[in-house]
């Protein structure tokens, strides 16, 4: 079964830290648990037409939080990929098209 490139990348991570890393050409994406670095690299290169230098992956475990009604909940765990682009490449994921 062939994977679609759109199935490899769930969404970009929009946070202060990921926005600061965009100055160093590093972009963070949430990916499915079963996807590896090679698949992420191929998907980013095809979807955004850029040259990827490296891909680092990490598992972000969900935290247990206390809710207002004195019960406990858990944030979802997720796998992330930090993609570093070539020096002359850039992604515009933090702009809304204006």
N, C-alpha and C positions, 0 to 999 in steps of 0.2 A: 504494500500500500504506500503510495507516494504522498508525502506531506506537502501541503500548500505552505508557501512562505508566510501567508497571513496567519496561519495557525501556529507558527513558531513564536511570533511576537504578540503578546497579549496587549500591552499598553506601555507607553513610556512613563517613567517615574518623574513627576514634577514636584520637586522639593527644593529647598534652599541649597542643600548640598549638591544635588545633581545640576542645578543651575550654575553653581560656582565651578563645577567640573567641566562644564561646556566650554569654558575659556581654555581648557587644556585638551579640547577635542575628545572628551570622554562623555558618553551618554549612557544612561541607565534605563533598562527595559525589564519589565516583568515577563517571565517566560514560563512555560509549563515544566513540570518536574522531570519529564522524560527527555527533554531536549538537551543536546550536548553543544559544546563550543563550536564545532564545525558547522552544525546546522544553523546556529545563530549567525555566524559569519556569512554564510551563503545567503541567508534571508535578508540581512541588513544590506548586503551589497546589491542584491536584486531589487529590493523594495525601494531603496533610496538612491541607487546608482552612485555609490561612494566606494572608496577603497578602505577596508578595515585592516588595521595593523595587528590588533590583539583583542581577545575576548576573555574576560575574567568572569567566573560565575560564583555565586554564593547562595546559601540557603538562609533565609531570614525566618527564624522561628517566631511563631505567634506568642504574644505575651498574655498572661492571665491578668485580667482586670476586674476590679470590684465595681459592680453596678449600683446605682442608687437604691435599689430595693433590697440591698444586702445579699445579693446573689453574686456569683462569679461568672464571668464570660471569658472567652478567649478570642484574641484576634487571629485571623487566618495566617497560616504560614505560607511563604511564597519563595520562589526561586527567582533570583535576579541575575542579569547579565550586564556587566560594565564593558562597553564597547569603546575602543580607542581607534580613532580614525587617522588617516595619513595626514601629514602636515598641511597639505593644501586643500583638505576636505572639510566640510562643515554641514551640519544638519540644522534645519530651522524648525525644531519641534516646540520651541518656546514662544514662537510668534503665532498669531492667529490669522496670518495671511495678509495683513495690512502693510 
